[in-house]
Amino acid sequence: MSTEPKVDNREKKKSGTSTFSRLFKYTSAKLVMQFITVVIGIFLTIMIANMGGYVDQILKASIREAVMEFIRTSPDMKNKTSA
């Protein structure tokens, strides 16, 4: 009689679905994080380039100034009376 214990080779099963599901979760989490990072980066780039909305105020003032100058110097507008 031998004193060695019997080893059952069927105890260790390798599950392919477990590996695939872990890989899928890891990949999807990385993709979501990359998407969020890109969105935040684009938002910050636009906010910095726009100076937090100050460019809009500059453009409004420039347009208002151009229209007022046109009205002030236009001969057609000088003949009109204000209501």
PyMOL CGO cylinders between C-alpha atoms (Angstrom):
from pymol import cmd
from pymol.cgo import CYLINDER

trace = [
    CYLINDER, 0.00, 0.00, 0.00, 1.10, 3.47, -0.79, 0.3, 1, 1, 1, 1, 1, 1,
    CYLINDER, 1.10, 3.47, -0.79, 0.98, 6.27, 1.73, 0.3, 1, 1, 1, 1, 1, 1,
    CYLINDER, 0.98, 6.27, 1.73, 0.58, 9.06, -0.83, 0.3, 1, 1, 1, 1, 1, 1,
    CYLINDER, 0.58, 9.06, -0.83, -2.80, 10.82, -0.82, 0.3, 1, 1, 1, 1, 1, 1,
    CYLINDER, -2.80, 10.82, -0.82, -4.85, 10.63, -3.95, 0.3, 1, 1, 1, 1, 1, 1,
    CYLINDER, -4.85, 10.63, -3.95, -5.03, 13.91, -5.88, 0.3, 1, 1, 1, 1, 1, 1,
    CYLINDER, -5.03, 13.91, -5.88, -8.23, 14.67, -7.71, 0.3, 1, 1, 1, 1, 1, 1,
    CYLINDER, -8.23, 14.67, -7.71, -7.40, 16.64, -10.84, 0.3, 1, 1, 1, 1, 1, 1,
    CYLINDER, -7.40, 16.64, -10.84, -11.03, 17.57, -11.42, 0.3, 1, 1, 1, 1, 1, 1,
    CYLINDER, -11.03, 17.57, -11.42, -11.08, 20.01, -8.47, 0.3, 1, 1, 1, 1, 1, 1,
    CYLINDER, -11.08, 20.01, -8.47, -9.50, 22.90, -10.36, 0.3, 1, 1, 1, 1, 1, 1,
    CYLINDER, -9.50, 22.90, -10.36, -11.75, 24.17, -13.12, 0.3, 1, 1, 1, 1, 1, 1,
    CYLINDER, -11.75, 24.17, -13.12, -10.73, 27.15, -15.15, 0.3, 1, 1, 1, 1, 1, 1,
    CYLINDER, -10.73, 27.15, -15.15, -13.70, 29.28, -15.95, 0.3, 1, 1, 1, 1, 1, 1,
    CYLINDER, -13.70, 29.28, -15.95, -13.38, 31.27, -19.17, 0.3, 1, 1, 1, 1, 1, 1,
    CYLINDER, -13.38, 31.27, -19.17, -16.48, 33.34, -18.47, 0.3, 1, 1, 1, 1, 1, 1,
    CYLINDER, -16.48, 33.34, -18.47, -15.02, 34.62, -15.22, 0.3, 1, 1, 1, 1, 1, 1,
    CYLINDER, -15.02, 34.62, -15.22, -11.88, 35.83, -16.97, 0.3, 1, 1, 1, 1, 1, 1,
    CYLINDER, -11.88, 35.83, -16.97, -13.92, 37.34, -19.78, 0.3, 1, 1, 1, 1, 1, 1,
    CYLINDER, -13.92, 37.34, -19.78, -16.26, 39.11, -17.36, 0.3, 1, 1, 1, 1, 1, 1,
    CYLINDER, -16.26, 39.11, -17.36, -13.34, 40.56, -15.40, 0.3, 1, 1, 1, 1, 1, 1,
    CYLINDER, -13.34, 40.56, -15.40, -11.70, 41.73, -18.62, 0.3, 1, 1, 1, 1, 1, 1,
    CYLINDER, -11.70, 41.73, -18.62, -14.97, 43.28, -19.78, 0.3, 1, 1, 1, 1, 1, 1,
    CYLINDER, -14.97, 43.28, -19.78, -15.50, 45.09, -16.47, 0.3, 1, 1, 1, 1, 1, 1,
    CYLINDER, -15.50, 45.09, -16.47, -11.93, 46.40, -16.48, 0.3, 1, 1, 1, 1, 1, 1,
    CYLINDER, -11.93, 46.40, -16.48, -12.12, 47.56, -20.10, 0.3, 1, 1, 1, 1, 1, 1,
    CYLINDER, -12.12, 47.56, -20.10, -15.52, 49.19, -19.70, 0.3, 1, 1, 1, 1, 1, 1,
    CYLINDER, -15.52, 49.19, -19.70, -14.41, 50.98, -16.53, 0.3, 1, 1, 1, 1, 1, 1,
    CYLINDER, -14.41, 50.98, -16.53, -11.31, 52.29, -18.33, 0.3, 1, 1, 1, 1, 1, 1,
    CYLINDER, -11.31, 52.29, -18.33, -13.40, 53.48, -21.28, 0.3, 1, 1, 1, 1, 1, 1,
    CYLINDER, -13.40, 53.48, -21.28, -15.86, 55.28, -19.00, 0.3, 1, 1, 1, 1, 1, 1,
    CYLINDER, -15.86, 55.28, -19.00, -13.04, 56.98, -17.11, 0.3, 1, 1, 1, 1, 1, 1,
    CYLINDER, -13.04, 56.98, -17.11, -11.34, 58.03, -20.37, 0.3, 1, 1, 1, 1, 1, 1,
    CYLINDER, -11.34, 58.03, -20.37, -14.64, 59.44, -21.67, 0.3, 1, 1, 1, 1, 1, 1,
    CYLINDER, -14.64, 59.44, -21.67, -15.18, 61.43, -18.47, 0.3, 1, 1, 1, 1, 1, 1,
    CYLINDER, -15.18, 61.43, -18.47, -11.59, 62.70, -18.59, 0.3, 1, 1, 1, 1, 1, 1,
    CYLINDER, -11.59, 62.70, -18.59, -11.98, 63.86, -22.20, 0.3, 1, 1, 1, 1, 1, 1,
    CYLINDER, -11.98, 63.86, -22.20, -15.29, 65.61, -21.44, 0.3, 1, 1, 1, 1, 1, 1,
    CYLINDER, -15.29, 65.61, -21.44, -13.78, 67.44, -18.46, 0.3, 1, 1, 1, 1, 1, 1,
    CYLINDER, -13.78, 67.44, -18.46, -10.72, 68.38, -20.54, 0.3, 1, 1, 1, 1, 1, 1,
    CYLINDER, -10.72, 68.38, -20.54, -12.83, 69.78, -23.37, 0.3, 1, 1, 1, 1, 1, 1,
    CYLINDER, -12.83, 69.78, -23.37, -15.02, 71.71, -20.91, 0.3, 1, 1, 1, 1, 1, 1,
    CYLINDER, -15.02, 71.71, -20.91, -12.00, 73.24, -19.19, 0.3, 1, 1, 1, 1, 1, 1,
    CYLINDER, -12.00, 73.24, -19.19, -10.39, 74.13, -22.52, 0.3, 1, 1, 1, 1, 1, 1,
    CYLINDER, -10.39, 74.13, -22.52, -13.52, 75.95, -23.68, 0.3, 1, 1, 1, 1, 1, 1,
    CYLINDER, -13.52, 75.95, -23.68, -13.92, 77.76, -20.35, 0.3, 1, 1, 1, 1, 1, 1,
    CYLINDER, -13.92, 77.76, -20.35, -10.28, 78.87, -20.35, 0.3, 1, 1, 1, 1, 1, 1,
    CYLINDER, -10.28, 78.87, -20.35, -10.41, 79.98, -24.00, 0.3, 1, 1, 1, 1, 1, 1,
    CYLINDER, -10.41, 79.98, -24.00, -13.67, 81.86, -23.33, 0.3, 1, 1, 1, 1, 1, 1,
    CYLINDER, -13.67, 81.86, -23.33, -12.24, 83.41, -20.15, 0.3, 1, 1, 1, 1, 1, 1,
    CYLINDER, -12.24, 83.41, -20.15, -15.28, 82.29, -18.17, 0.3, 1, 1, 1, 1, 1, 1,
    CYLINDER, -15.28, 82.29, -18.17, -17.80, 84.17, -20.32, 0.3, 1, 1, 1, 1, 1, 1,
    CYLINDER, -17.80, 84.17, -20.32, -15.88, 87.43, -20.42, 0.3, 1, 1, 1, 1, 1, 1,
    CYLINDER, -15.88, 87.43, -20.42, -15.35, 87.13, -24.20, 0.3, 1, 1, 1, 1, 1, 1,
    CYLINDER, -15.35, 87.13, -24.20, -19.14, 87.23, -24.63, 0.3, 1, 1, 1, 1, 1, 1,
    CYLINDER, -19.14, 87.23, -24.63, -19.32, 90.53, -22.76, 0.3, 1, 1, 1, 1, 1, 1,
    CYLINDER, -19.32, 90.53, -22.76, -16.50, 91.95, -24.87, 0.3, 1, 1, 1, 1, 1, 1,
    CYLINDER, -16.50, 91.95, -24.87, -18.29, 90.96, -28.09, 0.3, 1, 1, 1, 1, 1, 1,
    CYLINDER, -18.29, 90.96, -28.09, -21.62, 92.41, -26.91, 0.3, 1, 1, 1, 1, 1, 1,
    CYLINDER, -21.62, 92.41, -26.91, -19.94, 95.71, -26.03, 0.3, 1, 1, 1, 1, 1, 1,
    CYLINDER, -19.94, 95.71, -26.03, -18.13, 95.78, -29.37, 0.3, 1, 1, 1, 1, 1, 1,
    CYLINDER, -18.13, 95.78, -29.37, -21.36, 95.17, -31.32, 0.3, 1, 1, 1, 1, 1, 1,
    CYLINDER, -21.36, 95.17, -31.32, -23.24, 97.75, -29.24, 0.3, 1, 1, 1, 1, 1, 1,
    CYLINDER, -23.24, 97.75, -29.24, -20.48, 100.30, -29.86, 0.3, 1, 1, 1, 1, 1, 1,
    CYLINDER, -20.48, 100.30, -29.86, -20.46, 99.62, -33.62, 0.3, 1, 1, 1, 1, 1, 1,
    CYLINDER, -20.46, 99.62, -33.62, -24.25, 100.00, -33.86, 0.3, 1, 1, 1, 1, 1, 1,
    CYLINDER, -24.25, 100.00, -33.86, -24.25, 103.22, -31.83, 0.3, 1, 1, 1, 1, 1, 1,
    CYLINDER, -24.25, 103.22, -31.83, -21.46, 104.63, -33.99, 0.3, 1, 1, 1, 1, 1, 1,
    CYLINDER, -21.46, 104.63, -33.99, -23.40, 103.71, -37.13, 0.3, 1, 1, 1, 1, 1, 1,
    CYLINDER, -23.40, 103.71, -37.13, -26.53, 105.40, -35.79, 0.3, 1, 1, 1, 1, 1, 1,
    CYLINDER, -26.53, 105.40, -35.79, -24.60, 108.50, -34.73, 0.3, 1, 1, 1, 1, 1, 1,
    CYLINDER, -24.60, 108.50, -34.73, -22.85, 108.96, -38.10, 0.3, 1, 1, 1, 1, 1, 1,
    CYLINDER, -22.85, 108.96, -38.10, -25.65, 107.86, -40.46, 0.3, 1, 1, 1, 1, 1, 1,
    CYLINDER, -25.65, 107.86, -40.46, -27.37, 110.76, -42.24, 0.3, 1, 1, 1, 1, 1, 1,
    CYLINDER, -27.37, 110.76, -42.24, -30.60, 108.74, -42.51, 0.3, 1, 1, 1, 1, 1, 1,
    CYLINDER, -30.60, 108.74, -42.51, -30.73, 108.30, -38.77, 0.3, 1, 1, 1, 1, 1, 1,
    CYLINDER, -30.73, 108.30, -38.77, -30.10, 112.00, -38.09, 0.3, 1, 1, 1, 1, 1, 1,
    CYLINDER, -30.10, 112.00, -38.09, -33.35, 112.93, -39.86, 0.3, 1, 1, 1, 1, 1, 1,
    CYLINDER, -33.35, 112.93, -39.86, -35.43, 110.54, -37.76, 0.3, 1, 1, 1, 1, 1, 1,
    CYLINDER, -35.43, 110.54, -37.76, -37.00, 111.69, -34.54, 0.3, 1, 1, 1, 1, 1, 1,
    CYLINDER, -37.00, 111.69, -34.54, -37.04, 109.57, -31.44, 0.3, 1, 1, 1, 1, 1, 1,
    CYLINDER, -37.04, 109.57, -31.44, -40.41, 108.42, -30.19, 0.3, 1, 1, 1, 1, 1, 1,
]
cmd.load_cgo(trace, "trace")
